[in-house]
């Protein structure tokens, strides 16, 4: 009923879910909150497509999306659920608004991936760096995969996900050409 009732307390539910995601102790509550957030984004899109609400939601979830940098204990699957929910909202925006929103969604992931690629080899935990880079790239791919736009966007404009692919391309090139990344199965 949440998605079909105009009086549903969507913003209150999102605040509750964001609080649950911020609890530092690991537990099933995190997985349930991440899945619920994805479902609320999918089913209550009309309420969340307000530019102020969507920007606020992206700002509020940045620590979840960028879990390694924020020191969060979220698993990749939980982060992925949040990214997928937000990407579904981005896909419902008009093409002119979708490209900047897509970049805002993946910005923390791109920043982390670029920093990992730029880090000096041997600057600590090569295996951990490769695993983190693989996770960030996996989440960017999830975001792009869930940006299902009707048609190809506005006449003469590229698909809104093109900006994300262009942003991640230097990272992918560095990984493909870097010998240090080839030795790690995850990257």
N, C-alpha and C positions, 0 to 999 in steps of 0.2 A: 504494500500500500504506500510505501514511502515515495516511490516514483510516480504514482498516479494521483496522490493527494496534494493539492496545492498548499495546504496548511501544515504539511509535515515539517517537523523541526529539523530540517536538514543541517543547518549551520550548527545547531546544538549537538547533533549526533557527530558531526565532524570534529567539533572541539573535544568531545569525549574520546573519540578514536585517536586523535592526535595526542591527548594526554596518556592514553594507554601505550601508544608507541614510544613515548618518552620515558616510561618506567625503565630504570636501568637494569633491573633484574631480568635475566632470561626467563622465558616461560611461554606457555601456550597462548597467553594473552596477546603477545606480540603478533603471532601468526593470525590469530582471529581478528585483531584490529586491522592489520594490513589487508586481509581479504575483505573485511567489511568496508574499508575505505575504498578499495577498488570497486566493490559492488555499489556503493553509494554514488560514486562518480559515474558509473554506467547507468544507473537507474534514475538518478536525480539530475541529469545533465541540464535540464531547462533552468533549474535554480542556480546551478554552478557556472553557467555560461556568462553570467554577468561579469564584465571585465574586472571589476574590483574584487569580486568574490574569487575568481580564478587566480588572479595575481596574489591575493591573500593566501589562498590555499597552496599555491606553489612556494610562496615564501615560508609558510608554516611547515611544509614538508621537506624543505631543503636539507635539514639535518638528518632526515630519514633517508632521502635519496643519496646524500653524501655521507653515509654512515662511517666509512673508515676515517675520514677527516674529523668527524664529530665525536669519535670515540664510542659510538653506539655499538651495542651488541647484536644488532639486527642481522639476520641471516640474509643471504642473497635472495632467496625466494620471497621474503617479506619485502625487501626493497623493490623487487621486481613487481610485486602486486601493486605497490603504490605508484610506480612509474607507469605501469599499464593503465591504471585508472586515470591518471593525469593525461596520458597520451590519448585516451579515448575522448576526453574533453577537448583537447587541442584539435582533434580531427573534426569536431563539430563546429569549429570557428570558421568565419569567412576566410577565404584564402589569404587576404591581405593581413589579417590578424594572426593566422595560424603559424606562419614562418617565424615571427618573433617569439610567439608563445612556445613553439617547439624548441627554439634555441634556449629560452629561459629554462625549460624543463631539463635539458641535457647539459646546461652550462656547468653545474658542479661536477658532473661526471667527466666532461671534457677537460675541465681544469685539473682534476685529479689524474686523468690519463696522461695529459701533457706533462704534468710534473713528474710522473713516474718515468716516462720516456726520457725526459731531460735529466733525470738524476744520474749522477756519476755511477758507473759500474763499480760494484764493490762498496757502495755507500750504505751497506747494511741489507741483510736479508734478501738476496736476489730471488729466492724462491717465493718469499712472501710478496715481494714487489710484483713478480710475474703473476701470482694468483690474484692480487688486487687489480692489476691492469686487466686481466681476463674478465674479472667481475664487472669492471667499469664498462668495458667494451660490450659485454653481454647485456648490460642494462641499456646502453645506447641502442643496441640492436632491438631490444624489446620495445623501446619507445618508438622507433621507426616502424616496427612491425604493426603496432597498434594505432598508427596514424593512418587510418583507412578513410581517405577522402573520396567523396563522390566526384567522379570525373578527374580531370587533371588540374583542377583549380581554375582560377579566372583566366580568361582569354589572354594569351601572351605572357602569363606568369608561370614560372616553374612550380612543380609540385612543392608544397611547403616542407616536405621532409628533405628536399635537396639541400637546404641550408645546413641541416644536421650532418648529412653525408659529407658535404664540403668541409665542415668544421672538424670532423673526425678523420678525414683523409690523411692529413700529415702524420697523425698518430699511427694509422694503419700502415703507412709507408715506412715509418721508422721501425715498426715491429717487423714488417716483412723483410727489411733490409738489415736489421740489427742482429748480429750473430748472438748476442747475449739473450735475445728473446727466443731464438730458434731452439735453444736447448731446453726450453720449458714447454711441456705439453699444454699447459693451461692458457698460455698467451697466444 
